[in-house]
């Protein structure tokens, strides 16, 4: 069973993820959608760290670190593509 603090923090992360999804779906431009996806990835990492802390499992935190690194590299690749660098 999760402590109430972790539950409330998870609710806040889910609300933020919902707002990021709105930005992804209804973003007026492509860079806005990329920022929405990057924000969503950051909130997923935060959720994994929260899950690891709530259940006292370090494997979730390790996976969150790898996911954050891959998310960062993916965001850089998309930014380079939007700038016109990947041909």
C-alpha positions in Angstrom: 0.0 0.0 0.0 1.3 3.4 -0.9 1.6 6.2 1.6 -0.8 9.1 1.0 2.1 11.5 0.1 3.1 9.3 -2.8 -0.6 9.0 -3.9 -1.1 12.8 -3.9 2.2 13.3 -5.7 1.1 10.7 -8.3 -2.2 12.6 -8.8 -0.3 15.8 -9.4 2.0 14.1 -12.0 -1.1 12.6 -13.7 -2.7 16.0 -14.0 0.5 17.4 -15.5 0.6 14.5 -17.9 -3.0 15.2 -19.0 -2.1 18.9 -19.6 1.0 17.8 -21.6 -1.2 15.5 -23.7 -3.5 18.4 -24.4 -0.5 20.3 -25.7 0.6 17.4 -27.8 -2.9 16.9 -29.4 -3.9 20.6 -29.7 -0.5 22.3 -30.1 -0.7 25.1 -32.7 2.7 24.2 -34.1 5.1 21.3 -34.4 7.6 22.7 -31.9 4.8 23.1 -29.3 4.0 19.4 -29.8 7.6 18.5 -29.4 7.7 20.4 -26.1 4.6 18.6 -25.0 6.1 15.2 -25.7 9.3 16.2 -23.9 7.2 17.4 -20.9 5.3 14.1 -21.0 8.5 12.1 -21.0 9.8 14.2 -18.0 6.6 13.4 -16.1 6.9 9.7 -16.9 10.4 9.8 -15.5 9.0 11.6 -12.4 6.3 8.9 -12.1 8.9 6.1 -12.3 11.0 7.7 -9.6 7.9 8.2 -7.4 7.0 4.6 -7.9 10.5 3.5 -7.0 10.4 5.6 -3.9 6.9 4.5 -2.9 7.7 0.7 -3.2 11.4 1.0 -2.1 12.6 -0.5 -5.4 15.7 0.9 -6.9 15.2 -0.9 -10.3 12.5 1.7 -11.1 14.9 4.5 -10.5 17.5 2.8 -12.7 15.0 2.4 -15.5 13.9 6.1 -15.1 17.5 7.2 -15.5 17.9 5.2 -18.8 14.5 6.4 -20.0 15.5 10.0 -19.3 18.7 9.7 -21.2 16.9 8.2 -24.2 14.2 10.8 -24.0 16.9 13.6 -24.1 18.7 12.0 -27.1 15.3 11.7 -28.9 14.4 15.3 -28.2 17.8 16.4 -29.6 17.3 14.4 -32.7 13.8 15.8 -33.3 15.1 19.4 -32.7 17.9 18.8 -35.2 15.4 17.4 -37.7 13.1 20.4 -37.3 16.0 22.7 -37.8 16.8 21.0 -41.1 20.0 19.3 -40.1 19.1 15.6 -40.7 19.1 14.9 -44.4 
